[in-house]
Amino acid sequence: MRDLRVRRTLEEDGRPYAVRFLSQGAQKRASHRALQPFGQVPTQEEGDLALFESGAIVWHIAGRFPGLMPTDAAARAKSLVGLCGADTPEPPIMDHPIATLFEADKPWSVPRLPSVRARIEKRLGEAADRLGDAEWFGGSFGAGNLLMISVLRIIDGQDMLRPWPNLAANVAHGTSRGAFRALADHMAGFTGTAPDEFLEWQRQMEAKAQIT
Ligand SMILES: N[C@@H](CCC(=O)N[C@@H](CS)C(=O)NCC(=O)O)C(=O)O
């Protein structure tokens, strides 16, 4: 999921890049932990430079592309605020797929949903107030909007954005950008020759989702 924000940034940048897919579980191997100590994705390698933490990677890539990150120091700092700002709604939003998918078979998932939704709605309301009538947070599309849209997309399709048409429009405009074709590429990576570990993980997730 968080690799997509990196790939969207790379697509905006327009330079060629290569993707290395990991089969489910491979992220916990020592070779990957050397790149990402928590055994997670994404990571980025560029020559001798190896980075992890999707926000830092997006910051690094966007920093050389004025369309995503202004060059003026103050505007750049504000852009970083926008980028980190997506960190506030993300935890409650991520709780939604955890409750409805990843831990759907746990006894706490269904009782937990109302509070998960309430915490999401609180943050969505605050974000919608800040966006107001504007098309983009901060006045123009940039790394901050790219990240925020990547977060809001997690619940897009759940009808949860419906009370806030300005947020829904922000997501719709962002996802209509050519750079979001990275998503299609990403899915193609899963549908071509999915590794056995991924198919097993998918089977387990589907079984969990059927329990609720
Ligand atoms: N703060 C990290 C979070 C990365 C993260 O949560 N990655 C998930 C995929 S979206 C992952 O690798 N999960 C597997 C795990 O934690 O074992 C970042 O933004 O890069």
The ligand as an SDF file (V2000), in Angstrom:
LIG
                    3D

 20 19  0  0  0  0  0  0  0  0999 V2000
    6.1990    3.9590    8.2740 N   0  0  0  0  0  0  0  0  0  0  0  0
    6.4390    3.0000    7.2200 C   0  0  0  0  0  0  0  0  0  0  0  0
    5.3220    1.9800    7.2540 C   0  0  0  0  0  0  0  0  0  0  0  0
    5.5350    0.9220    6.1850 C   0  0  0  0  0  0  0  0  0  0  0  0
    4.4600   -0.1590    6.2510 C   0  0  0  0  0  0  0  0  0  0  0  0
    3.6100   -0.1920    7.1580 O   0  0  0  0  0  0  0  0  0  0  0  0
    4.5020   -1.0640    5.2710 N   0  0  0  0  0  0  0  0  0  0  0  0
    3.5870   -2.1700    5.2510 C   0  0  0  0  0  0  0  0  0  0  0  0
    2.9840   -2.2990    3.8660 C   0  0  0  0  0  0  0  0  0  0  0  0
    2.0060   -0.9080    3.4640 S   0  0  0  0  0  0  0  0  0  0  0  0
    4.3670   -3.4500    5.5210 C   0  0  0  0  0  0  0  0  0  0  0  0
    5.4430   -3.6430    4.9910 O   0  0  0  0  0  0  0  0  0  0  0  0
    3.7970   -4.3200    6.3420 N   0  0  0  0  0  0  0  0  0  0  0  0
    4.3670   -5.5960    6.6340 C   0  0  0  0  0  0  0  0  0  0  0  0
    4.8570   -5.6790    8.0480 C   0  0  0  0  0  0  0  0  0  0  0  0
    4.7950   -4.6960    8.8010 O   0  0  0  0  0  0  0  0  0  0  0  0
    5.3020   -6.7540    8.3830 O   0  0  0  0  0  0  0  0  0  0  0  0
    6.5000    3.7170    5.8750 C   0  0  0  0  0  0  0  0  0  0  0  0
    5.7380    4.6820    5.6940 O   0  0  0  0  0  0  0  0  0  0  0  0
    7.3000    3.3150    5.0050 O   0  0  0  0  0  0  0  0  0  0  0  0
  1  2  1  0
  2  3  1  0
  2 18  1  0
  3  4  1  0
  4  5  1  0
  5  6  2  0
  5  7  1  0
  7  8  1  0
  8  9  1  0
  8 11  1  0
  9 10  1  0
 11 12  2  0
 11 13  1  0
 13 14  1  0
 14 15  1  0
 15 16  2  0
 15 17  1  0
 18 19  2  0
 18 20  1  0
M  END
$$$$
